[in-house]
């Protein structure tokens, strides 16, 4: 009520202010024409705010560097302004506002943009609400002026409704005021009583506070005294600690000098350490023993360090002396080596010069073969042997003293001598070996020349080889018959005026005959090549014809491949239809499609094999052509093979579909047989052991195919064919079915997907129901009875826990739809099957099992379930 009164008073105050402003300010003329700085406000999702702000606005004033717009309306209407407020009061207040006055507390809409003019869209109505997409502020007054009369009428009607509502509200307020007055009088009396009680209570509290304050002051004084004593003790302890630290630092400063002390300064540092220990050790307090031990240890370490350094100096001096001795010995050895090498080099120079003098006459231009052979014999004699031995002696000595050679070459005093000796040795090697090699080469060349001259003399006369002897020479020496034209040409080119070829032109004759022989051989090769090209052209035509036939033969398969693809596509469509065909119909179509598919693959393979044979049998020159043309056939074959792969995929899909259909039929058959067996067990009151004995006629511990078929055919209501029963047996047991496999056939296994309870009774509400244990997530159970729903709409089964063989009742689905168990078709692992008890043993154990008492936690779990 107070809020309503405040709103009414604020509204009346705004109306009075607006009327006063209208009386004090003259009416501003409206801007005409299109635009004119006016704004038109249209649309608003809030009906109340829409009646207030909708209309035409004209420029009115300035605020925070932006224009202020005021709504045009009839005399006495509420004032509506559009103004901008900057971020002086915070970023959340910055933006454009709709309100009755600039910066007022009452606002109708807000836009956070900071543009120079009011934005057209993005206004929040109310200011802290969502963006009103319908509210728009359109610049320009043309459309607004056309709507102004109607807008003014709307504003006038709105103002009248507001006046009427205010009168009704004032009437209700007068009625409520009387009731408020009566309540105020009652409250006034209660306040007087409460004030008296409050005064008495305050006096009591003041007295209590006074006593507490006195006690607090006494405690504070005692605490201050104790703190002062504590501070005094702390200052004394700090001063004592400071003096100890100063003494400790002084002692350790001297101890550190021991680390760098030498043999000469060690006694001086020890005297300084003894003096500082006598003066400062007693000041160190509890650290005295530690510092004393540290001083002893450092002194001992300094002695050991100095002894080690002295020993190192002695060893280094001994090594230096040894090194100088070795250097002196090496220098003496190098000097001796240099003298020995110099003597060997002198001997080499003497023998090499003597050998060179003996070989030089044979190297002269007019020297004969006899002179050369004589020089060679002399070189192989005593002088040559001595020269070669001198070379070997120098080489062996340098190799054996390689390090000495390098040292002498690097030494500034011996470098020139050593290089000079090596140059002399090299010169000796050249005179001994190179000169002898030149003589031997010259002798060999002279022998070859003499041999050629013998061939020339064989066919030459007194004036040389005549024209008639040229053909004989070619036939006899090079095995080639020259034509008369070639003979005449050679005779004219190399012979004298009589046509005879002298001895000095013998080499040119040999070259001309060889050239003629090669020209004839080249001519024969060209003829053979032309003949071979003609033969290859014929082979090429025949090969191209064969490959074209195979390509045409491969192309003829296109229609068959397309038809086969269409058949496979139709077959796929049949198996994916809502009502697929029967297995017998599918079998015929699949057999036909398979035959056509195999025939096409065989034809394509045969054609490709023929292409491969043609390529392998073609000449090496035609191999590229055969591969290129054959690749066209093979490419078409690969294309057909690729298309036929879709047929393979379709056949696999059909085979998978048929297998699934057969599996579904067998599953349905198995489910129906399980129901028949369970009915049979219930009717005959058989347990698992009795059931297996009834099936195992020969009592060999397993059920054969014939025993299975005979047992099932003997069940009431079984009309299944023997062939289907045999297929089911092959799917479940193979050749024979063990006891575990047979009992698993009628056992439904479920997996625990959410932790639940295993109880003794079907109903959880009975007093005798006990919790046997909790079934943990991931466990397996075997269903014995159920599922069935109890009075709480819980789906329950009687089951045997695979883990420990415990039998009880468990919830499959809760009354809220939560699943605790789900069907599971997984086979047992061998180790798990060996560890698990048989269902019969589990039943026997459950019958004698002493169930534990139900705990409070179990009761809570049951209630949650």
Helices and strands as residue ranges (DSSP letters): H 2-24, E 39-42, H 47-53, E 55-63, E 66-71, E 81-85, G 87-89, G 91-93, E 95-99, E 107-111, E 136-139, H 142-257, G 258-260, H 266-280, G 281-287, H 288-360, G 361-363, H 369-379, H 382-400, H 402-410, H 415-429, I 430-434, H 435-459, H 467-478, H 484-494, G 503-505, H 506-555, H 558-575, H 583-617, G 620-622, H 623-684, H 688-695, E 702-704, H 705-713, H 722-732, E 736-738, H 739-745, E 748-752, E 756-759, E 771-775, E 780-789, E 795-801, E 807-813, E 821-823, H 830-835, H 839-848, H 856-864
